[in-house]
Amino acid sequence: MGAFAEGACFRSSPVPPLAQDGWLLGSVLQSHDLTALSPGATFATPARTIWTRHLKVTPPNPYWEIKHDLVHMMTVTRGRDERLLLDFPSAFCQANGVAPADLFVVSADEAIARTFTAAEIDFRVPFHVDGRRLGEYHKFFLRRPQGVFPLFDVVTFDMHGDTFTELHLNIAHLEVAIGLVPTIHGSSGKRAVSDLLGISPDMGTLTSSMRTLRLLALSDALLAASDAGLRAGPSRGGHEVKKIAKMLALDAQVLSAPVDALLALIDADLARVVRDEQRRTSSLDVDAFLSMDHEVRASTHGITDEHLAIARGEARDERVLPPGRDARYFTDIPHFGAMPVDEWSRQLRCIGVRRGLVAGSETAR
């Protein structure tokens, strides 16, 4: 990545802080004032982001994560710029001995379709800023004998008469795609956490226990947030990191997972949140809380049905269920193994229908 950025004259930009002014960085775009950028600007930087919106989602597959280790590159031009759309993917192929035809792409761009293998679909994947649709994603996958794997995304959008082109490269996704590791939680940016918890990040472990998968992802995020200086408190970021700590506490409690080694590495107050949550759950007066309305119990006392289930020894740990015949998310695609272009396109269409991207689907917009 560095050689490409240097050869293409990208300017190295400072690594954006993961936490600033009480906020967690959810997108690298947040670190730029887009209105102040002029044509000719280029950026290349490693970055970390935390997507707290995933906290509300039950892990659908082993790609579930909260903290993302990224390489981010961006150009600002007066018109179309092919450095990230075509030159970077071509450089990736050359550096890794990949045939361009094995780069499968979700894109309506004609030049991309001529160079790589484009999906046979009739929709685009929209890109939004502040709820407004400004552009689209060009999603690159790598076909290997073992399957078709998410690789990286390129985003193009227009703002104030300028064209912005962004590369989002998730390092864990890349390492899985090229066969370095079997799952993202064995990647270079996450393996230390699985080692710390004594959990093997192999596919069988992660699919057999939803709570184990979630514990790895929550621990990875909590450690990164703590290292970035974020503390539990009244700020938006402080509230979110406290939520991460409490979710981690409950999953570890159900699994009887030792987390002392992890807690020794994070901020003392955050470690206290984890221990206090486990202690509180263990000492609950279950009968008293069972008689309460569950909404009142949750809003007034912070006691959910899960707290009560754990206190009674009835909490469940479920498998991470495979998607069935049809993909639900782009990260479901590797589950189906090797496939021809027409089947890959069919799976993408299933995702498009589910997300309301296909004309005629109920939620299309």
C-alpha positions in Angstrom: 0.0 0.0 0.0 2.8 2.3 0.9 4.6 1.8 -2.4 1.5 2.6 -4.3 0.8 5.7 -2.3 4.3 6.9 -2.7 4.4 6.2 -6.4 1.1 7.9 -7.0 2.3 10.9 -5.0 -0.3 10.6 -2.2 0.4 12.8 0.8 0.7 11.0 4.1 -1.7 12.5 6.5 -1.7 12.2 10.3 -3.4 9.2 11.8 -6.8 10.4 13.0 -7.4 9.9 16.7 -9.9 7.2 17.6 -11.4 9.4 20.3 -11.6 13.2 20.3 -13.7 15.6 22.2 -15.7 12.8 23.8 -16.5 11.2 20.4 -15.5 7.9 18.9 -14.3 8.0 15.3 -16.8 6.0 13.3 -15.6 7.1 9.8 -12.3 8.5 8.6 -14.3 11.1 6.7 -15.1 12.6 10.1 -11.5 13.7 10.5 -11.6 15.9 7.4 -13.4 19.2 6.7 -14.6 18.3 3.2 -15.7 21.8 2.5 -12.1 23.0 3.0 -10.5 20.6 0.5 -9.7 21.7 -3.0 -8.9 19.7 -6.2 -5.4 18.2 -6.1 -5.7 17.1 -2.5 -4.6 13.5 -1.7 -4.4 11.6 1.6 -3.1 8.3 2.7 -3.2 7.1 6.3 -3.7 4.1 8.5 -6.7 4.5 10.8 -8.9 2.9 13.4 -12.6 3.3 13.7 -15.3 2.0 16.0 -18.8 1.3 14.7 -21.0 1.3 17.7 -24.1 0.7 15.6 -23.0 -2.9 15.4 -23.6 -3.2 19.2 -27.3 -3.5 18.4 -26.8 -6.2 15.8 -26.6 -9.9 16.6 -23.5 -11.2 14.9 -24.7 -12.7 11.6 -21.3 -14.2 10.6 -17.7 -14.4 11.6 -16.9 -11.0 10.1 -18.7 -9.2 12.9 -16.4 -6.6 14.5 -16.6 -3.3 16.3 -13.1 -1.9 15.8 -11.8 -1.7 12.3 -8.1 -1.4 11.3 -8.0 0.4 8.0 -5.9 1.9 5.3 -7.6 5.0 4.0 -6.8 6.9 0.9 -8.6 9.8 -0.8 -8.3 12.1 -3.7 -10.1 15.3 -4.6 -10.4 16.2 -8.3 -12.4 18.3 -10.7 -13.6 15.1 -12.5 -13.1 11.4 -12.6 -9.9 10.1 -11.0 -8.9 6.5 -11.8 -6.0 6.2 -9.4 -8.0 4.4 -6.7 -10.7 3.0 -9.1 -8.4 1.3 -11.5 -4.7 1.8 -10.7 -4.8 0.6 -7.1 -6.7 -2.6 -7.8 -4.4 -3.3 -10.8 -1.3 -2.7 -8.5 -2.9 -5.1 -6.0 -3.2 -7.8 -8.6 0.3 -7.4 -9.8 1.8 -7.4 -6.3 -0.1 -10.5 -5.2 0.0 -12.5 -8.5 -3.8 -12.2 -8.9 -5.4 -12.3 -12.4 -7.6 -9.2 -12.9 -10.4 -11.6 -13.8 -10.3 -12.9 -10.3 -11.1 -9.5 -8.9 -14.9 -9.5 -8.7 -16.5 -6.1 -8.4 -19.9 -4.7 -7.6 -19.9 -1.6 -9.7 -21.7 0.0 -12.6 -18.5 1.7 -13.8 -17.8 0.6 -17.4 -14.0 1.0 -17.2 -14.0 -1.3 -14.1 -16.2 -3.8 -15.9 -13.7 -3.9 -18.8 -10.7 -4.4 -16.5 -12.1 -6.8 -13.8 -15.1 -9.1 -13.5 -18.2 -7.1 -12.8 -21.4 -8.5 -11.2 -24.4 -8.9 -13.5 -26.8 -6.9 -11.4 -29.1 -3.9 -12.0 -28.5 -1.8 -8.9 -25.8 0.3 -7.3 -24.7 0.4 -3.6 -25.4 4.0 -2.4 -23.0 6.0 -0.3 -24.5 8.5 2.2 -23.1 11.4 4.1 -25.3 12.8 7.0 -28.2 10.8 5.6 -27.9 12.2 2.1 -27.1 10.0 -0.9 -24.0 11.5 -2.5 -22.4 8.7 -4.4 -21.8 5.0 -4.6 -19.6 2.1 -3.5 -17.5 0.0 -5.8 -17.1 -3.2 -3.8 -14.1 -5.4 -4.7 -14.0 -9.1 -3.9 -11.2 -11.6 -4.4 -12.0 -15.0 -6.0 -9.9 -17.9 -4.7 -10.5 -21.7 -5.0 -11.9 -21.6 -1.5 -14.5 -18.9 -2.2 -15.1 -15.2 -3.0 -13.9 -12.9 -0.2 -14.5 -9.2 0.6 -11.3 -7.3 -0.3 -11.8 -3.5 -0.2 -14.2 -0.7 -1.1 -13.8 2.4 -3.3 -16.3 5.2 -2.9 -17.0 8.0 -5.3 -19.1 11.0 -4.6 -19.5 14.6 -5.7 -19.7 17.6 -3.4 -19.5 21.3 -4.2 -18.6 20.6 -7.8 -15.6 18.4 -6.8 -15.2 14.6 -7.1 -14.1 12.7 -4.0 -12.6 9.2 -4.5 -12.0 7.1 -1.3 -10.4 3.7 -0.7 -11.5 1.8 2.4 -9.2 -1.2 3.0 -10.0 -3.2 6.1 -6.7 -4.9 6.9 -8.4 -7.9 8.6 -10.6 -8.5 5.5 -7.5 -8.3 3.3 -5.6 -10.9 5.3 -8.5 -13.3 5.2 -9.0 -12.7 1.4 -5.4 -13.5 0.5 -5.4 -16.5 2.8 -3.1 -15.3 5.6 -5.6 -16.1 8.3 -8.9 -18.1 8.5 -10.9 -15.4 10.2 -10.6 -11.6 10.9 -10.1 -12.3 14.6 -6.8 -14.1 13.7 -5.6 -11.0 11.8 -2.5 -9.0 12.7 -4.5 -6.3 14.3 -6.7 -8.6 16.4 -4.7 -11.7 17.2 -3.2 -10.3 20.4 -6.8 -10.1 21.9 -7.6 -13.7 21.1 -4.3 -14.8 22.6 -4.9 -12.7 25.7 -8.3 -14.3 26.2 -7.0 -17.8 25.3 -9.5 -18.2 22.5 -8.6 -19.8 19.2 -10.0 -17.5 16.4 -10.7 -20.4 14.0 -13.9 -20.7 12.0 -15.3 -23.6 14.1 -14.9 -21.7 17.4 -16.5 -18.5 16.1 -19.5 -20.1 14.4 -20.2 -22.5 17.3 -20.5 -19.7 19.9 -22.1 -16.3 19.2 -21.0 -15.0 22.7 -17.3 -16.0 22.0 -17.4 -14.1 18.7 -18.9 -11.1 20.4 -16.5 -11.3 23.4 -13.5 -11.1 21.0 -15.0 -8.1 19.1 -16.0 -6.3 22.3 -12.6 -6.9 23.9 -10.8 -5.7 20.8 -12.9 -2.5 20.8 -12.6 -1.8 24.5 -8.8 -2.2 24.5 -8.5 0.2 21.5 -10.9 2.8 23.1 -9.0 2.6 26.4 -5.6 3.0 24.6 -7.1 6.1 22.8 -7.9 7.7 26.2 -11.7 7.3 26.1 -13.2 6.9 29.5 -16.7 6.0 30.8 -18.5 9.2 31.4 -21.3 11.5 30.3 -20.1 12.2 26.8 -21.5 10.3 23.8 -18.3 8.3 23.4 -18.1 7.7 27.2 -21.6 6.3 27.2 -20.8 4.0 24.2 -17.6 2.7 25.7 -19.4 2.0 29.0 -22.0 0.0 27.0 -19.2 -2.0 25.4 -17.7 -2.8 28.8 -21.1 -4.0 30.2 -21.8 -6.2 27.2 -18.3 -7.7 27.5 -18.9 -8.3 31.2 -22.1 -10.3 30.6 -20.7 -12.4 27.7 -17.6 -13.2 29.7 -19.8 -14.2 32.7 -22.0 -16.6 30.6 -18.9 -18.2 29.1 -17.0 -18.2 32.4 -14.2 -16.6 30.4 -11.2 -15.3 32.4 -10.8 -11.6 31.5 -8.3 -10.5 34.2 -5.4 -10.3 31.7 -7.5 -8.0 29.5 -8.7 -5.9 32.4 -5.1 -5.4 33.5 -4.4 -3.6 30.2 -7.3 -1.2 30.1 -8.1 1.9 32.1 -8.9 1.1 35.8 -12.3 2.8 35.7 -13.3 0.8 32.6 -12.1 -2.4 34.3 -14.2 -1.5 37.3 -17.3 -1.1 35.1 -16.8 -4.7 33.9 -16.2 -6.1 37.4 -19.1 -4.2 38.9 -21.5 -5.4 36.1 -20.6 -9.0 36.8 -20.9 -8.5 40.6 -24.2 -6.8 40.3 -25.6 -9.6 38.0 -24.4 -12.3 40.4 -26.1 -10.7 43.4 -29.5 -9.8 41.8 -32.7 -10.4 43.8 -34.3 -12.2 40.9 -37.7 -12.6 42.4 -38.0 -8.9 43.2 -37.2 -7.9 39.7 -39.3 -10.6 38.0 -42.4 -8.9 39.5 -41.6 -5.6 37.8 -42.7 -4.5 34.4 -39.7 -5.3 32.1 -39.6 -1.8 30.6 -39.7 -0.1 34.0 -37.1 -2.5 35.3 -34.8 -1.8 32.3 -35.2 2.0 32.3 -35.1 2.6 36.0 -32.7 -0.1 37.3 -30.8 -1.1 34.1 -31.8 -4.7 34.6 -32.7 -6.5 31.4 -34.1 -10.0 30.8 -30.6 -11.1 30.0 -29.4 -10.0 33.5 -32.1 -12.1 35.1 -31.3 -15.1 32.8 -27.7 -14.9 33.8 -28.5 -14.6 37.5 -30.7 -17.7 37.3 -28.1 -19.7 35.3 -30.5 -19.8 32.3 -28.6 -17.6 29.8 -28.1 -19.2 26.4 -25.2 -19.2 23.9 -26.3 -19.8 20.4 -24.5 -20.8 17.2 -23.8 -18.2 14.5 -26.2 -19.4 12.0 -25.2 -19.7 8.3 -27.2 -17.6 5.9 -29.1 -20.5 4.3 -29.5 -20.5 0.5 -29.3 -16.8 0.1 -26.8 -14.2 1.3 -28.0 -11.5 3.6 -24.8 -9.4 3.8 -21.8 -8.9 1.6 -19.8 -10.6 4.3 -22.0 -13.7 3.9 -20.5 -14.4 0.5 -17.5 -16.4 1.6 -19.8 -18.9 3.3 -20.9 -20.3 -0.1 -17.4 -21.3 -1.2 -16.3 -21.2 -4.8 -18.9 -20.0 -7.3 -19.2 -18.9 -10.9 -20.0 -15.3 -11.8 -23.7 -16.0 -12.3 -24.2 -17.5 -8.9 -22.2 -14.6 -7.3 -24.4 -12.2 -9.1 -27.5 -14.0 -7.9 -26.3 -13.8 -4.3 -25.6 -10.1 -4.7 -29.1 -9.6 -6.0 -30.5 -11.3 -2.9 -28.5 -8.7 -0.8 -29.8 -5.9 -3.0 -33.4 -7.0 -2.5 -33.0 -7.3 1.2 -31.5 -3.8 1.4 -34.1 -2.3 -0.9 -31.6 -1.5 -3.6 -33.4 -3.4 -6.4 -36.1 -1.6 -8.3 -39.5 -3.0 -7.3 -38.4 -4.3 -3.9 -40.5 -3.0 -1.0 -38.0 -0.7 0.5 -36.3 0.5 -2.7 -35.6 4.2 -2.7 
